[in-house]
Amino acid sequence: MNKKSEIVFNPSDRPVYLHLDPIVDLLLANGNKISRDFKWGENRTGFYCFLKYPLDFELIEKTFNIPSFVRLEKEVDAIECDRTWAIIKGGME
């Protein structure tokens, strides 16, 4: 059985969403696509990454140990970080 990767948040890392990039990279490597002309954007609520297709939560949970401050919001197809307010949102054609 493969060992799961850790999602490590360091408050001094910049940009603040750096700890979520491995999740985005995993999804992109498995067929999802960025739905904007940029990987990460910023609005009044914080940083966001919009992906075209629904998030593969099963793949994410098989690959990573998800810390308690990173919420898998399956009912709204999103992943939110309670420390940085960064969000990954799926299904954003």
Contacts in CASP RR format, 6 or more apart in sequence:
PFRMAT RR
TARGET T0000
AUTHOR 0000-0000-0000
METHOD contacts of the structure
MODEL  1
MNKKSEIVFNPSDRPVYLHLDPIVDLLLANGNKISRDFKWGENRTGFYCF
LKYPLDFELIEKTFNIPSFVRLEKEVDAIECDRTWAIIKGGME
4 62 0 8 1.000
4 63 0 8 1.000
4 64 0 8 1.000
4 65 0 8 1.000
5 22 0 8 1.000
5 63 0 8 1.000
5 64 0 8 1.000
5 65 0 8 1.000
6 64 0 8 1.000
6 65 0 8 1.000
7 19 0 8 1.000
7 20 0 8 1.000
7 22 0 8 1.000
7 23 0 8 1.000
7 64 0 8 1.000
7 65 0 8 1.000
7 66 0 8 1.000
7 67 0 8 1.000
7 70 0 8 1.000
8 19 0 8 1.000
9 19 0 8 1.000
9 67 0 8 1.000
9 69 0 8 1.000
9 81 0 8 1.000
9 83 0 8 1.000
9 84 0 8 1.000
10 18 0 8 1.000
10 19 0 8 1.000
11 83 0 8 1.000
13 19 0 8 1.000
15 40 0 8 1.000
15 47 0 8 1.000
16 47 0 8 1.000
16 84 0 8 1.000
16 86 0 8 1.000
17 40 0 8 1.000
17 47 0 8 1.000
17 49 0 8 1.000
17 81 0 8 1.000
17 84 0 8 1.000
17 86 0 8 1.000
19 70 0 8 1.000
19 81 0 8 1.000
19 84 0 8 1.000
20 49 0 8 1.000
20 70 0 8 1.000
20 79 0 8 1.000
20 81 0 8 1.000
20 86 0 8 1.000
20 88 0 8 1.000
22 64 0 8 1.000
23 60 0 8 1.000
23 64 0 8 1.000
23 79 0 8 1.000
23 88 0 8 1.000
24 39 0 8 1.000
24 49 0 8 1.000
24 51 0 8 1.000
24 88 0 8 1.000
26 59 0 8 1.000
26 60 0 8 1.000
26 63 0 8 1.000
26 64 0 8 1.000
27 51 0 8 1.000
27 55 0 8 1.000
27 56 0 8 1.000
27 59 0 8 1.000
27 60 0 8 1.000
27 88 0 8 1.000
28 34 0 8 1.000
28 51 0 8 1.000
30 56 0 8 1.000
30 59 0 8 1.000
31 53 0 8 1.000
32 51 0 8 1.000
32 52 0 8 1.000
32 53 0 8 1.000
32 55 0 8 1.000
32 56 0 8 1.000
32 90 0 8 1.000
33 51 0 8 1.000
33 52 0 8 1.000
33 53 0 8 1.000
34 49 0 8 1.000
34 50 0 8 1.000
34 51 0 8 1.000
34 52 0 8 1.000
35 50 0 8 1.000
35 51 0 8 1.000
35 52 0 8 1.000
35 90 0 8 1.000
35 91 0 8 1.000
35 92 0 8 1.000
35 93 0 8 1.000
36 50 0 8 1.000
39 49 0 8 1.000
40 47 0 8 1.000
40 48 0 8 1.000
40 49 0 8 1.000
40 86 0 8 1.000
41 47 0 8 1.000
41 48 0 8 1.000
41 49 0 8 1.000
42 48 0 8 1.000
45 85 0 8 1.000
45 87 0 8 1.000
46 84 0 8 1.000
46 85 0 8 1.000
46 86 0 8 1.000
46 87 0 8 1.000
47 84 0 8 1.000
47 85 0 8 1.000
47 86 0 8 1.000
47 87 0 8 1.000
48 86 0 8 1.000
48 87 0 8 1.000
48 88 0 8 1.000
48 89 0 8 1.000
49 86 0 8 1.000
49 87 0 8 1.000
49 88 0 8 1.000
49 89 0 8 1.000
50 89 0 8 1.000
50 90 0 8 1.000
50 91 0 8 1.000
50 92 0 8 1.000
51 88 0 8 1.000
51 89 0 8 1.000
51 90 0 8 1.000
51 91 0 8 1.000
51 92 0 8 1.000
52 90 0 8 1.000
52 91 0 8 1.000
52 92 0 8 1.000
52 93 0 8 1.000
53 90 0 8 1.000
53 91 0 8 1.000
54 77 0 8 1.000
54 90 0 8 1.000
54 91 0 8 1.000
55 77 0 8 1.000
55 78 0 8 1.000
55 79 0 8 1.000
55 88 0 8 1.000
55 90 0 8 1.000
55 91 0 8 1.000
57 72 0 8 1.000
57 74 0 8 1.000
60 66 0 8 1.000
60 72 0 8 1.000
60 79 0 8 1.000
61 72 0 8 1.000
66 72 0 8 1.000
69 81 0 8 1.000
69 82 0 8 1.000
69 83 0 8 1.000
70 79 0 8 1.000
70 80 0 8 1.000
70 81 0 8 1.000
70 82 0 8 1.000
71 79 0 8 1.000
71 80 0 8 1.000
71 81 0 8 1.000
71 82 0 8 1.000
72 79 0 8 1.000
73 79 0 8 1.000
73 80 0 8 1.000
77 89 0 8 1.000
77 90 0 8 1.000
77 91 0 8 1.000
78 87 0 8 1.000
78 88 0 8 1.000
78 89 0 8 1.000
78 90 0 8 1.000
79 87 0 8 1.000
79 88 0 8 1.000
80 86 0 8 1.000
80 87 0 8 1.000
81 87 0 8 1.000
END
